[in-house]
Amino acid sequence: MKNCTITNSYGTFPDRSTCRAGEVVYPSSEEEIVAAVAKATMNKRKMKVATRYSHSIPKLVCPQGDDGLLISTRNLDRKVDVDKAAMTMTVESGVTLRVLIAEAAKSGLALPYSPYWWGLTIGGLIGTGAHGSSVWNKGSSVHEYVVGIRIVTPASPSDGYAKVRSLTANDPDINAAKVSLGVIGVISQVTLKLEPLFKRSITLATSNDSDLSEKALTFGHQHEFADLIWYPSQRMVLYRIDDRVSSNASGNGKSDFVGFRSTTALTLALVRSTEETQEATRDANGKCRDGKITISMLMASAFGLTNNGVIFTGYPVVGSQHRLQASGSCLDSIQDARLTACPWDHRVKGSFFHQTTFTIGLSNVKNFIQDVQKLRDLAPKAFCGVDLYDGILMRYVKSSPAYLGKEEDGLDIDITYYRSNDPMTPRLFEDILEEVEQMALFKYGGLPHWGKNRNLAFDGAIKKYPKARAFLKVKQRYDPMALFSSDWTDQVLGINGRPIIVKEGCALEGLCICSEDLHCAPKKGYYCRQGKVYKDARVCTRLELPPDGRVVQAR
């Protein structure tokens, strides 16, 4: 296919740019990958790997220029081998998490930890460091269970312009290939170390957030699959008490998370229109009301947990790992002219959001949470908007030997919130979440999730990775002409430039941190000011100009 436009599942990159490629190929075997990479290398053509659903938010998939080559893993979707004795499974890189989980279960095996959304491909999820929630064993990052990778990279003319590198767990280079951001080649196959299929018992319990800063430090060590959802405006935390139980334990529970189900396009449009109206009229009370309703409905439905695959009858929910670890039934939406869709499907009027996600080391979690609580106390209604997106999800992750993996055990903080269709329109309480973002990244040294976030999260981030130089050495060896690189990845990796775009209104979308009023929206009453708790933050704050001409802060 020639002259393509590529985007992500959300239809928009952080900078709203249009990403084009000269051609896309759909290899269905490793040999076809080799042929595609060899041809592009011979012609010194830029390349990028594209996945089936493309759920990464940043521009990792964009090749440099309009003539680049996209190599899709859509047809690389086969299980290659299962070794029951060794408890390993080899799959092609385009296999989705959903298929991997199901195929493993057929052999009585399980991936011990995984993201909660099953529409990710194995190549894509390890490439961005995707994870579940646990600090037990090797932790919740899927790449920690990778024991083999086959990757196709550019090569010299004497090697036919492309070569297949087979990396094992004992090869140091695997620590670059595990979390590679797609800049060293095309992963063709992945081998994972699995475990015997097991059962879990899940209970969701709410509590006041007064002791959250202390409890967050210990909760992950008390329960293997623990996570937390924080609703700051309601001063409430939902604790996931989640542990392994005997394989003889009674129960056939299943997870079908409500937010990952098919929803009618009409419902999606109504929800979006309501929030747009609340934003336009600055109706904070309306957002707070609807946020409480949303959370109450989710809790009443046990967030999609059922005791037998059909109905929820009470906690605990006990079931096999493959039925509880991930979901995403909206991918099964019938072909109905998009009368139903995943809530974020950009082809209908549905959710449109920013996602700010970072990992705070456990040594800093207490102070970070307390700072956010101070900010909440100053502007409690400012956090009602995140309730509409199921609060602030907090998952545990463990330190990793991967060169671009986590540096210490930490708590991954995932905040989803409203994004305007107009990049020059400020959000309600714009400054508050900007301050949380800057506080996390710069005061507490938060590491950005490679597959999420706005541009500013990646500015200088590579300096937080002591093993980054080792990664770049492998990158140089594997792809000396940087054919799998782009301006964006060079900026993120600190090779050339910064991922910051300075222009009018740039701070509204996280393309920059404001340093002057023009970076906000002064014509709409938003000016660049310091943070309320984190004084080094520079955020877009709404101010009013009274009759005497003196600017005062407004809420």
Kinemage of the C-alpha trace (Angstrom):
@kinemage 1
@onewidth
@group {chain A} dominant
@subgroup {mainchain}
@vectorlist {calphas} color= white
{ca met a 1} P 0.000 0.000 0.000
{ca lys a 2} L 1.389 3.392 -1.014
{ca asn a 3} L 1.093 6.913 0.420
{ca cys a 4} L -0.399 6.174 3.842
{ca thr a 5} L -1.529 8.182 6.823
{ca ile a 6} L -0.990 6.498 10.174
{ca thr a 7} L -2.390 7.411 13.561
{ca asn a 8} L -3.059 5.727 16.893
{ca ser a 9} L -6.302 4.285 18.253
{ca tyr a 10} L -7.241 7.717 19.580
{ca gly a 11} L -6.858 9.398 16.199
{ca thr a 12} L -4.506 12.118 17.485
{ca phe a 13} L -0.896 12.385 18.576
{ca pro a 14} L 0.079 14.746 21.436
{ca asp a 15} L 1.099 17.489 19.003
{ca arg a 16} L -1.889 16.797 16.702
{ca ser a 17} L 0.455 16.340 13.745
{ca thr a 18} L -0.422 14.224 10.720
{ca cys a 19} L 1.936 11.282 10.312
{ca arg a 20} L 2.512 9.981 6.820
{ca ala a 21} L 4.485 7.138 5.263
{ca gly a 22} L 5.353 6.315 1.696
{ca glu a 23} L 4.453 2.647 1.968
{ca val a 24} L 3.249 -0.052 4.332
{ca val a 25} L 3.991 -3.760 4.113
{ca tyr a 26} L 2.315 -6.632 5.969
{ca pro a 27} L 4.850 -9.441 6.363
{ca ser a 28} L 3.444 -12.789 7.465
{ca ser a 29} L 6.771 -14.449 8.272
{ca glu a 30} L 10.218 -13.626 9.555
{ca glu a 31} L 11.580 -14.158 6.048
{ca glu a 32} L 9.266 -11.454 4.731
{ca ile a 33} L 10.403 -9.090 7.490
{ca val a 34} L 14.006 -9.711 6.477
{ca ala a 35} L 13.179 -8.954 2.859
{ca ala a 36} L 11.426 -5.694 3.775
{ca val a 37} L 14.215 -4.501 6.086
{ca ala a 38} L 16.899 -5.453 3.561
{ca lys a 39} L 15.244 -3.537 0.746
{ca ala a 40} L 14.755 -0.449 2.896
{ca thr a 41} L 18.324 -0.624 4.229
{ca met a 42} L 19.742 -0.907 0.725
{ca asn a 43} L 17.792 2.249 -0.194
{ca lys a 44} L 18.607 3.963 3.132
{ca arg a 45} L 14.898 4.328 3.761
{ca lys a 46} L 13.501 5.173 7.188
{ca met a 47} L 11.357 2.465 8.836
{ca lys a 48} L 8.914 2.060 11.721
{ca val a 49} L 6.917 -0.851 13.107
{ca ala a 50} L 3.125 -0.538 13.309
{ca thr a 51} L 0.894 -2.783 15.431
{ca arg a 52} L -2.667 -3.979 14.919
{ca tyr a 53} L -4.420 -1.473 17.192
{ca ser a 54} L -1.680 1.105 17.932
{ca his a 55} L -2.559 2.065 21.494
{ca ser a 56} L 0.595 4.076 22.186
{ca ile a 57} L -0.113 7.793 22.499
{ca pro a 58} L 3.266 9.361 21.476
{ca lys a 59} L 4.621 9.331 17.934
{ca leu a 60} L 6.688 6.149 18.234
{ca val a 61} L 5.119 4.795 15.056
{ca cys a 62} L 5.921 7.772 12.814
{ca pro a 63} L 8.779 7.277 10.327
{ca gln a 64} L 10.874 10.264 9.402
{ca gly a 65} L 9.508 12.145 6.402
{ca asp a 66} L 6.684 11.220 4.066
{ca asp a 67} L 8.605 8.472 2.241
{ca gly a 68} L 9.224 6.167 5.190
{ca leu a 69} L 8.296 2.489 5.328
{ca leu a 70} L 5.809 1.065 7.820
{ca ile a 71} L 6.220 -2.602 8.697
{ca ser a 72} L 2.965 -3.864 10.186
{ca thr a 73} L 2.911 -6.880 12.508
{ca arg a 74} L -0.797 -7.464 11.852
{ca asn a 75} L -0.172 -10.792 10.089
{ca leu a 76} L 2.518 -11.943 12.532
{ca asp a 77} L -0.106 -13.389 14.833
{ca arg a 78} L 0.755 -17.038 15.370
{ca lys a 79} L 1.730 -19.138 18.343
{ca val a 80} L 5.054 -20.709 17.410
{ca asp a 81} L 5.748 -23.140 20.235
{ca val a 82} L 4.762 -24.159 23.752
{ca asp a 83} L 7.217 -26.115 25.897
{ca lys a 84} L 5.161 -27.384 28.827
{ca ala a 85} L 8.163 -28.893 30.585
{ca ala a 86} L 10.174 -25.662 30.443
{ca met a 87} L 6.983 -23.598 30.854
{ca thr a 88} L 7.866 -21.324 27.933
{ca met a 89} L 5.804 -20.061 25.044
{ca thr a 90} L 7.062 -18.526 21.806
{ca val a 91} L 4.785 -16.266 19.791
{ca glu a 92} L 5.136 -13.929 16.846
{ca ser a 93} L 5.331 -10.268 17.807
{ca gly a 94} L 1.885 -9.366 16.458
{ca val a 95} L 0.069 -11.786 18.763
{ca thr a 96} L -2.261 -9.848 21.051
{ca leu a 97} L -2.190 -10.212 24.810
{ca arg a 98} L -5.685 -11.664 24.574
{ca val a 99} L -4.544 -14.507 22.316
{ca leu a 100} L -1.387 -15.115 24.315
{ca ile a 101} L -3.351 -15.473 27.561
{ca ala a 102} L -5.892 -17.827 25.989
{ca glu a 103} L -3.300 -20.018 24.266
{ca ala a 104} L -1.223 -20.309 27.424
{ca ala a 105} L -4.298 -21.388 29.404
{ca lys a 106} L -5.008 -24.169 26.908
{ca ser a 107} L -1.665 -25.643 27.919
{ca gly a 108} L -2.308 -25.106 31.621
{ca leu a 109} L 0.044 -22.129 31.769
{ca ala a 110} L -0.292 -18.470 32.665
{ca leu a 111} L 1.513 -15.184 32.162
{ca pro a 112} L 1.841 -14.105 35.818
{ca tyr a 113} L 1.365 -10.364 35.292
{ca ser a 114} L 0.049 -8.255 32.446
{ca pro a 115} L -1.592 -4.951 31.540
{ca tyr a 116} L -5.334 -4.861 32.128
{ca trp a 117} L -6.187 -4.120 28.477
{ca trp a 118} L -5.754 -7.139 26.217
{ca gly a 119} L -5.719 -5.304 22.868
{ca leu a 120} L -1.925 -4.852 22.964
{ca thr a 121} L 0.493 -6.901 20.874
{ca ile a 122} L 3.356 -8.650 22.595
{ca gly a 123} L 5.900 -6.699 20.535
{ca gly a 124} L 4.246 -3.388 21.295
{ca leu a 125} L 3.722 -3.953 24.990
{ca ile a 126} L 7.268 -5.049 25.777
{ca gly a 127} L 8.642 -2.294 23.529
{ca thr a 128} L 7.006 0.367 25.715
{ca gly a 129} L 7.444 -1.359 29.076
{ca ala a 130} L 3.738 -2.094 29.633
{ca his a 131} L 2.874 -3.711 32.965
{ca gly a 132} L 0.259 -4.805 35.444
{ca ser a 133} L 0.568 -4.250 39.194
{ca ser a 134} L 2.934 -6.104 41.519
{ca val a 135} L 6.275 -5.801 43.291
{ca trp a 136} L 6.337 -9.528 43.980
{ca asn a 137} L 8.717 -11.918 42.213
{ca lys a 138} L 10.180 -10.170 39.150
{ca gly a 139} L 7.447 -7.534 39.217
{ca ser a 140} L 4.563 -6.650 36.940
{ca ser a 141} L 6.365 -5.626 33.720
{ca val a 142} L 5.825 -8.224 31.003
{ca his a 143} L 9.333 -7.758 29.626
{ca glu a 144} L 10.707 -9.260 32.851
{ca tyr a 145} L 9.338 -12.629 31.720
{ca val a 146} L 10.934 -12.481 28.277
{ca val a 147} L 13.657 -15.128 27.914
{ca gly a 148} L 14.158 -14.908 24.170
{ca ile a 149} L 13.751 -12.390 21.357
{ca arg a 150} L 14.330 -12.676 17.638
{ca ile a 151} L 14.805 -9.267 16.056
{ca val a 152} L 15.489 -8.243 12.466
{ca thr a 153} L 17.924 -5.359 12.107
{ca pro a 154} L 19.708 -3.566 9.260
{ca ala a 155} L 23.016 -5.073 8.214
{ca ser a 156} L 25.943 -4.529 5.890
{ca pro a 157} L 25.853 -5.392 2.175
{ca ser a 158} L 27.948 -8.496 2.894
{ca asp a 159} L 25.178 -9.702 5.243
{ca gly a 160} L 22.434 -9.036 2.724
{ca tyr a 161} L 21.387 -5.675 4.257
{ca ala a 162} L 19.387 -7.368 7.036
{ca lys a 163} L 20.050 -9.954 9.693
{ca val a 164} L 18.136 -11.881 12.320
{ca arg a 165} L 19.550 -11.607 15.816
{ca ser a 166} L 18.484 -14.291 18.277
{ca leu a 167} L 18.841 -13.093 21.854
{ca thr a 168} L 18.562 -15.290 24.926
{ca ala a 169} L 18.165 -14.415 28.578
{ca asn a 170} L 21.955 -14.588 29.036
{ca asp a 171} L 22.709 -12.123 26.240
{ca pro a 172} L 23.248 -8.594 27.638
{ca asp a 173} L 21.699 -7.099 24.482
{ca ile a 174} L 18.323 -8.490 25.499
{ca asn a 175} L 18.176 -5.690 28.066
{ca ala a 176} L 18.072 -3.229 25.162
{ca ala a 177} L 15.661 -5.269 23.041
{ca lys a 178} L 13.128 -5.756 25.859
{ca val a 179} L 12.179 -2.061 26.072
{ca ser a 180} L 13.415 -0.691 22.755
{ca leu a 181} L 10.795 1.903 21.718
{ca gly a 182} L 11.028 0.299 18.286
{ca val a 183} L 14.327 2.001 17.431
{ca ile a 184} L 16.633 -0.991 16.958
{ca gly a 185} L 14.703 -3.219 14.553
{ca val a 186} L 11.617 -5.366 14.038
{ca ile a 187} L 10.872 -7.950 16.713
{ca ser a 188} L 9.694 -11.097 14.947
{ca gln a 189} L 9.310 -13.537 17.845
{ca val a 190} L 9.209 -13.415 21.641
{ca thr a 191} L 9.682 -16.281 24.089
{ca leu a 192} L 8.107 -15.877 27.531
{ca lys a 193} L 8.656 -17.761 30.762
{ca leu a 194} L 5.237 -18.740 32.123
{ca glu a 195} L 3.867 -20.391 35.259
{ca pro a 196} L 1.324 -23.134 35.926
{ca leu a 197} L -2.199 -21.753 35.603
{ca phe a 198} L -3.420 -20.523 38.987
{ca lys a 199} L -6.421 -18.908 40.660
{ca arg a 200} L -6.850 -15.495 42.250
{ca ser a 201} L -9.233 -14.025 44.796
{ca ile a 202} L -10.230 -10.375 44.373
{ca thr a 203} L -11.991 -8.058 46.817
{ca leu a 204} L -12.431 -4.335 46.168
{ca ala a 205} L -12.720 -2.233 49.317
{ca thr a 206} L -13.055 1.523 49.818
{ca ser a 207} L -11.474 3.650 52.511
{ca asn a 208} L -10.855 7.285 53.362
{ca asp a 209} L -7.657 8.670 51.796
{ca ser a 210} L -6.353 10.200 55.042
{ca asp a 211} L -3.715 7.462 55.447
{ca leu a 212} L -3.084 6.853 51.740
{ca ser a 213} L 0.452 8.264 51.788
{ca glu a 214} L 1.454 5.656 54.376
{ca lys a 215} L -0.641 2.755 53.182
{ca ala a 216} L 0.497 3.058 49.551
{ca leu a 217} L 4.022 2.131 50.684
{ca thr a 218} L 3.011 -1.181 52.236
{ca phe a 219} L -0.136 -2.305 50.431
{ca gly a 220} L 1.748 -3.669 47.428
{ca his a 221} L 3.876 -5.872 49.656
{ca gln a 222} L 0.812 -7.268 51.425
{ca his a 223} L -1.070 -8.431 48.306
{ca glu a 224} L 0.507 -9.848 45.157
{ca phe a 225} L -1.762 -8.136 42.611
{ca ala a 226} L -2.606 -5.068 44.669
{ca asp a 227} L -3.510 -1.772 43.055
{ca leu a 228} L -5.317 1.386 44.145
{ca ile a 229} L -7.718 3.826 42.538
{ca trp a 230} L -7.705 7.241 44.155
{ca tyr a 231} L -10.604 9.674 43.972
{ca pro a 232} L -9.064 12.822 45.529
{ca ser a 233} L -12.197 14.966 45.243
{ca gln a 234} L -14.166 12.342 47.180
{ca arg a 235} L -11.308 11.721 49.623
{ca met a 236} L -11.660 8.039 48.874
{ca val a 237} L -9.426 5.162 47.775
{ca leu a 238} L -10.459 1.844 46.259
{ca tyr a 239} L -8.069 -0.906 47.360
{ca arg a 240} L -7.724 -4.060 45.270
{ca ile a 241} L -7.087 -6.930 47.679
{ca asp a 242} L -5.924 -9.516 45.201
{ca asp a 243} L -3.952 -12.709 45.908
{ca arg a 244} L -3.374 -16.230 44.686
{ca val a 245} L -5.482 -18.972 46.181
{ca ser a 246} L -5.531 -22.742 45.951
{ca ser a 247} L -6.348 -24.161 42.536
{ca asn a 248} L -9.112 -26.090 44.316
{ca ala a 249} L -10.789 -22.873 45.486
{ca ser a 250} L -14.367 -22.629 44.294
{ca gly a 251} L -15.124 -19.975 41.695
{ca asn a 252} L -15.115 -19.244 37.980
{ca gly a 253} L -14.877 -15.474 38.142
{ca lys a 254} L -14.243 -13.260 35.165
{ca ser a 255} L -13.256 -9.656 34.499
{ca asp a 256} L -14.990 -7.654 31.792
{ca phe a 257} L -14.098 -4.103 32.811
{ca val a 258} L -16.963 -1.725 32.109
{ca gly a 259} L -14.679 0.892 30.567
{ca phe a 260} L -13.400 -1.633 28.013
{ca arg a 261} L -16.832 -2.796 26.830
{ca ser a 262} L -18.641 -1.882 23.649
{ca thr a 263} L -20.780 1.205 24.130
{ca thr a 264} L -23.402 2.613 21.829
{ca ala a 265} L -22.196 5.557 19.774
{ca leu a 266} L -25.227 7.504 20.957
{ca thr a 267} L -24.257 7.035 24.608
{ca leu a 268} L -20.657 7.989 23.914
{ca ala a 269} L -21.737 11.151 22.114
{ca leu a 270} L -24.080 12.121 24.959
{ca val a 271} L -21.370 11.667 27.591
{ca arg a 272} L -18.852 13.649 25.565
{ca ser a 273} L -21.322 16.445 24.789
{ca thr a 274} L -22.210 16.736 28.467
{ca glu a 275} L -18.582 17.179 29.455
{ca glu a 276} L -17.984 19.655 26.631
{ca thr a 277} L -20.897 21.731 27.926
{ca gln a 278} L -19.570 21.558 31.491
{ca glu a 279} L -16.178 22.725 30.277
{ca ala a 280} L -17.631 25.559 28.211
{ca thr a 281} L -19.816 26.818 31.083
{ca arg a 282} L -17.209 26.115 33.779
{ca asp a 283} L -19.696 23.879 35.542
{ca ala a 284} L -17.450 22.336 38.202
{ca asn a 285} L -20.455 21.290 40.271
{ca gly a 286} L -21.826 19.368 37.306
{ca lys a 287} L -18.557 17.509 36.897
{ca cys a 288} L -18.461 16.675 40.589
{ca arg a 289} L -22.030 15.403 40.481
{ca asp a 290} L -21.447 13.281 37.389
{ca gly a 291} L -18.144 12.024 38.780
{ca lys a 292} L -19.878 10.668 41.871
{ca ile a 293} L -22.558 9.050 39.733
{ca thr a 294} L -19.910 7.440 37.502
{ca ile a 295} L -17.982 5.958 40.411
{ca ser a 296} L -21.150 4.783 42.143
{ca met a 297} L -22.218 2.954 38.982
{ca leu a 298} L -18.810 1.335 38.562
{ca met a 299} L -18.786 0.178 42.150
{ca ala a 300} L -22.318 -1.174 41.891
{ca ser a 301} L -21.224 -3.251 38.894
{ca ala a 302} L -18.018 -4.375 40.681
{ca phe a 303} L -16.123 -2.713 37.809
{ca gly a 304} L -17.134 -5.592 35.538
{ca leu a 305} L -16.140 -8.473 37.812
{ca thr a 306} L -18.523 -11.421 37.900
{ca asn a 307} L -18.447 -14.525 40.067
{ca asn a 308} L -19.393 -16.934 37.306
{ca gly a 309} L -18.876 -15.017 34.068
{ca val a 310} L -22.465 -13.750 34.096
{ca ile a 311} L -23.410 -11.945 37.321
{ca phe a 312} L -21.743 -10.438 40.361
{ca thr a 313} L -23.025 -11.884 43.625
{ca gly a 314} L -20.432 -10.540 46.057
{ca tyr a 315} L -16.791 -10.500 47.080
{ca pro a 316} L -14.449 -12.229 46.900
{ca val a 317} L -14.416 -12.972 43.179
{ca val a 318} L -12.401 -16.151 42.656
{ca gly a 319} L -11.310 -17.353 39.259
{ca ser a 320} L -8.474 -18.493 37.023
{ca gln a 321} L -5.721 -16.059 36.101
{ca his a 322} L -6.551 -16.013 32.384
{ca arg a 323} L -10.140 -14.923 33.131
{ca leu a 324} L -9.214 -12.144 35.565
{ca gln a 325} L -5.941 -10.563 34.444
{ca ala a 326} L -7.136 -8.546 31.438
{ca ser a 327} L -10.182 -7.691 29.349
{ca gly a 328} L -11.306 -5.685 26.364
{ca ser a 329} L -14.574 -7.009 25.011
{ca cys a 330} L -15.161 -3.860 22.959
{ca leu a 331} L -12.754 -5.352 20.424
{ca asp a 332} L -15.583 -7.795 19.720
{ca ser a 333} L -17.958 -5.004 18.698
{ca ile a 334} L -20.099 -6.340 15.910
{ca gln a 335} L -19.685 -4.804 12.482
{ca asp a 336} L -22.702 -2.565 12.846
{ca ala a 337} L -21.657 0.600 11.013
{ca arg a 338} L -20.118 1.728 14.315
{ca leu a 339} L -23.397 1.885 16.192
{ca thr a 340} L -21.245 0.504 19.025
{ca ala a 341} L -17.546 1.034 19.640
{ca cys a 342} L -14.726 1.180 22.160
{ca pro a 343} L -15.215 4.404 24.150
{ca trp a 344} L -12.067 6.011 22.667
{ca asp a 345} L -12.677 5.014 19.031
{ca his a 346} L -11.937 8.234 17.137
{ca arg a 347} L -14.299 7.252 14.337
{ca val a 348} L -17.257 8.122 16.576
{ca lys a 349} L -17.821 11.023 18.930
{ca gly a 350} L -16.544 9.537 22.159
{ca ser a 351} L -13.821 9.976 24.761
{ca phe a 352} L -10.984 12.329 23.885
{ca phe a 353} L -8.426 12.711 26.611
{ca his a 354} L -4.931 13.390 27.803
{ca gln a 355} L -3.159 10.647 29.706
{ca thr a 356} L -0.383 11.576 32.107
{ca thr a 357} L 1.378 8.501 33.471
{ca phe a 358} L 4.569 8.333 35.506
{ca thr a 359} L 6.265 6.100 38.052
{ca ile a 360} L 7.277 7.583 41.398
{ca gly a 361} L 9.906 5.634 43.337
{ca leu a 362} L 8.500 4.220 46.557
{ca ser a 363} L 10.990 6.349 48.478
{ca asn a 364} L 9.168 9.459 47.203
{ca val a 365} L 5.562 8.238 47.111
{ca lys a 366} L 4.597 9.450 50.588
{ca asn a 367} L 5.655 13.047 49.977
{ca phe a 368} L 4.162 13.106 46.493
{ca ile a 369} L 0.741 11.960 47.704
{ca gln a 370} L 0.805 14.446 50.555
{ca asp a 371} L 1.608 17.277 48.127
{ca val a 372} L -1.306 16.263 45.891
{ca gln a 373} L -3.573 16.208 48.950
{ca lys a 374} L -2.455 19.741 49.827
{ca leu a 375} L -3.295 20.826 46.295
{ca arg a 376} L -6.649 19.049 46.510
{ca asp a 377} L -7.465 20.847 49.738
{ca leu a 378} L -6.849 24.181 48.011
{ca ala a 379} L -9.059 23.276 45.018
{ca pro a 380} L -11.146 20.174 45.790
{ca lys a 381} L -13.433 20.507 42.766
{ca ala a 382} L -10.424 20.510 40.444
{ca phe a 383} L -10.121 16.734 40.756
{ca cys a 384} L -13.758 15.905 39.989
{ca gly a 385} L -12.917 15.628 36.302
{ca val a 386} L -10.683 12.588 36.798
{ca asp a 387} L -13.593 10.727 38.417
{ca leu a 388} L -15.259 10.740 35.007
{ca tyr a 389} L -12.311 8.622 33.820
{ca asp a 390} L -12.349 6.283 36.851
{ca gly a 391} L -10.021 8.237 39.107
{ca ile a 392} L -6.248 7.996 39.457
{ca leu a 393} L -5.063 4.433 38.891
{ca met a 394} L -2.010 3.459 40.952
{ca arg a 395} L -0.147 0.261 40.054
{ca tyr a 396} L 3.006 -1.241 41.514
{ca val a 397} L 6.080 -1.831 39.355
{ca lys a 398} L 9.480 -3.252 40.185
{ca ser a 399} L 12.983 -2.171 39.246
{ca ser a 400} L 14.291 -3.766 36.084
{ca pro a 401} L 17.614 -4.717 34.461
{ca ala a 402} L 16.208 -3.499 31.126
{ca tyr a 403} L 18.237 -0.471 30.061
{ca leu a 404} L 15.088 1.640 29.663
{ca gly a 405} L 13.171 -0.083 32.474
{ca lys a 406} L 12.300 1.216 35.936
{ca glu a 407} L 15.222 2.210 38.135
{ca glu a 408} L 13.613 1.383 41.475
{ca asp a 409} L 10.459 -0.172 42.844
{ca gly a 410} L 7.706 2.352 42.419
{ca leu a 411} L 4.077 3.280 42.100
{ca asp a 412} L 2.845 4.002 38.602
{ca ile a 413} L 0.350 6.889 38.627
{ca asp a 414} L -2.079 6.971 35.706
{ca ile a 415} L -4.249 10.086 35.283
{ca thr a 416} L -6.740 10.381 32.431
{ca tyr a 417} L -8.563 13.662 31.873
{ca tyr a 418} L -10.514 15.783 29.406
{ca arg a 419} L -8.877 17.059 26.221
{ca ser a 420} L -10.530 19.759 24.153
{ca asn a 421} L -11.108 19.281 20.454
{ca asp a 422} L -9.678 22.776 20.060
{ca pro a 423} L -5.996 22.901 21.117
{ca met a 424} L -6.348 26.589 22.008
{ca thr a 425} L -9.229 26.056 24.447
{ca pro a 426} L -8.080 25.732 28.086
{ca arg a 427} L -9.546 23.089 30.368
{ca leu a 428} L -11.483 23.738 33.529
{ca phe a 429} L -8.889 23.867 36.353
{ca glu a 430} L -6.132 23.683 33.748
{ca asp a 431} L -3.449 24.628 36.258
{ca ile a 432} L -4.117 21.936 38.857
{ca leu a 433} L -3.297 18.819 36.844
{ca glu a 434} L -0.426 20.693 35.174
{ca glu a 435} L 1.019 21.228 38.636
{ca val a 436} L 0.568 17.549 39.539
{ca glu a 437} L 2.302 16.593 36.296
{ca gln a 438} L 5.287 18.891 36.845
{ca met a 439} L 5.488 18.023 40.522
{ca ala a 440} L 5.692 14.313 39.717
{ca leu a 441} L 8.187 14.607 36.882
{ca phe a 442} L 10.529 17.242 38.213
{ca lys a 443} L 10.191 17.508 41.998
{ca tyr a 444} L 9.942 13.758 42.551
{ca gly a 445} L 11.874 12.482 39.528
{ca gly a 446} L 8.984 10.521 38.030
{ca leu a 447} L 9.723 8.283 35.040
{ca pro a 448} L 7.254 8.674 32.166
{ca his a 449} L 5.440 5.680 30.711
{ca trp a 450} L 6.991 5.305 27.248
{ca gly a 451} L 3.650 4.596 25.580
{ca lys a 452} L 1.623 7.429 27.115
{ca asn a 453} L 2.073 11.082 28.134
{ca arg a 454} L 2.327 14.531 26.643
{ca asn a 455} L 5.556 15.913 25.196
{ca leu a 456} L 6.810 17.660 28.325
{ca ala a 457} L 6.984 14.356 30.228
{ca phe a 458} L 9.814 13.194 27.970
{ca asp a 459} L 11.886 16.364 28.185
{ca gly a 460} L 15.154 15.348 29.825
{ca ala a 461} L 13.664 12.014 30.907
{ca ile a 462} L 16.497 9.965 29.424
{ca lys a 463} L 18.881 11.519 31.988
{ca lys a 464} L 16.966 9.642 34.697
{ca tyr a 465} L 18.111 6.298 33.240
{ca pro a 466} L 21.675 5.420 34.323
{ca lys a 467} L 21.801 2.608 31.765
{ca ala a 468} L 20.706 4.814 28.839
{ca arg a 469} L 24.247 4.947 27.448
{ca ala a 470} L 24.327 1.142 27.279
{ca phe a 471} L 21.043 1.215 25.367
{ca leu a 472} L 22.371 3.758 22.874
{ca lys a 473} L 25.482 1.639 22.263
{ca val a 474} L 23.306 -1.338 21.314
{ca lys a 475} L 21.144 0.925 19.157
{ca gln a 476} L 24.248 2.146 17.307
{ca arg a 477} L 25.477 -1.411 16.687
{ca tyr a 478} L 22.112 -2.715 15.538
{ca asp a 479} L 21.102 0.253 13.394
{ca pro a 480} L 24.185 2.366 12.615
{ca met a 481} L 22.361 4.430 9.986
{ca ala a 482} L 19.487 5.144 12.419
{ca leu a 483} L 16.917 3.906 9.910
{ca phe a 484} L 14.478 3.008 12.716
{ca ser a 485} L 14.873 6.439 14.328
{ca ser a 486} L 13.006 9.700 13.799
{ca asp a 487} L 13.249 13.263 15.032
{ca trp a 488} L 10.791 12.325 17.783
{ca thr a 489} L 12.728 9.323 19.095
{ca asp a 490} L 16.019 11.224 18.827
{ca gln a 491} L 14.526 13.978 20.974
{ca val a 492} L 13.147 11.520 23.536
{ca leu a 493} L 16.470 9.658 23.722
{ca gly a 494} L 18.449 12.878 24.079
{ca ile a 495} L 20.346 12.339 20.818
{ca asn a 496} L 19.316 15.540 19.096
{ca gly a 497} L 16.975 18.286 20.276
{ca arg a 498} L 14.125 18.237 22.763
{ca pro a 499} L 10.505 17.045 22.479
{ca ile a 500} L 9.330 20.551 23.362
{ca ile a 501} L 7.327 22.681 20.927
{ca val a 502} L 7.264 26.350 21.858
{ca lys a 503} L 4.432 28.294 20.273
{ca glu a 504} L 1.268 30.141 21.206
{ca gly a 505} L -0.854 28.008 23.528
{ca cys a 506} L 1.758 25.232 23.736
{ca ala a 507} L 1.355 24.708 27.499
{ca leu a 508} L -2.356 23.932 27.137
{ca glu a 509} L -1.519 20.618 25.481
{ca gly a 510} L 1.666 19.814 27.364
{ca leu a 511} L 3.874 20.627 24.391
{ca cys a 512} L 5.839 22.989 26.615
{ca ile a 513} L 5.933 24.367 30.134
{ca cys a 514} L 4.817 27.959 29.998
{ca ser a 515} L 7.413 30.668 30.523
{ca glu a 516} L 5.251 33.532 29.298
{ca asp a 517} L 1.538 34.237 29.114
{ca leu a 518} L 1.382 33.607 25.370
{ca his a 519} L 2.069 29.929 26.020
{ca cys a 520} L -1.300 29.760 27.783
{ca ala a 521} L -4.416 31.574 26.601
{ca pro a 522} L -4.359 35.179 27.876
{ca lys a 523} L -7.220 36.188 25.586
{ca lys a 524} L -9.350 33.628 27.422
{ca gly a 525} L -8.109 34.632 30.859
{ca tyr a 526} L -5.353 32.021 31.340
{ca tyr a 527} L -1.917 33.304 32.305
{ca cys a 528} L 1.395 31.659 33.149
{ca arg a 529} L 1.826 31.594 36.936
{ca gln a 530} L 3.685 29.567 39.573
{ca gly a 531} L 2.131 26.527 41.223
{ca lys a 532} L 0.187 26.667 44.452
{ca val a 533} L 2.063 23.913 46.304
{ca tyr a 534} L 5.022 23.198 44.033
{ca lys a 535} L 6.258 26.734 43.594
{ca asp a 536} L 8.713 25.801 40.818
{ca ala a 537} L 5.828 24.712 38.601
{ca arg a 538} L 4.748 27.081 35.844
{ca val a 539} L 1.110 26.519 34.972
{ca cys a 540} L -1.730 28.100 33.028
{ca thr a 541} L -3.931 29.713 35.670
{ca arg a 542} L -7.280 31.395 35.084
{ca leu a 543} L -7.300 35.011 36.225
{ca glu a 544} L -9.950 37.680 36.087
{ca leu a 545} L -9.555 41.342 35.293
{ca pro a 546} L -11.907 43.383 37.526
{ca pro a 547} L -12.993 46.967 36.748
{ca asp a 548} L -9.955 48.427 38.492
{ca gly a 549} L -7.700 46.619 36.032
{ca arg a 550} L -5.870 44.636 38.708
{ca val a 551} L -5.448 40.940 37.827
{ca val a 552} L -6.611 38.601 40.561
{ca gln a 553} L -6.721 34.832 40.711
{ca ala a 554} L -10.099 33.242 40.045
{ca arg a 555} L -11.579 29.830 40.511
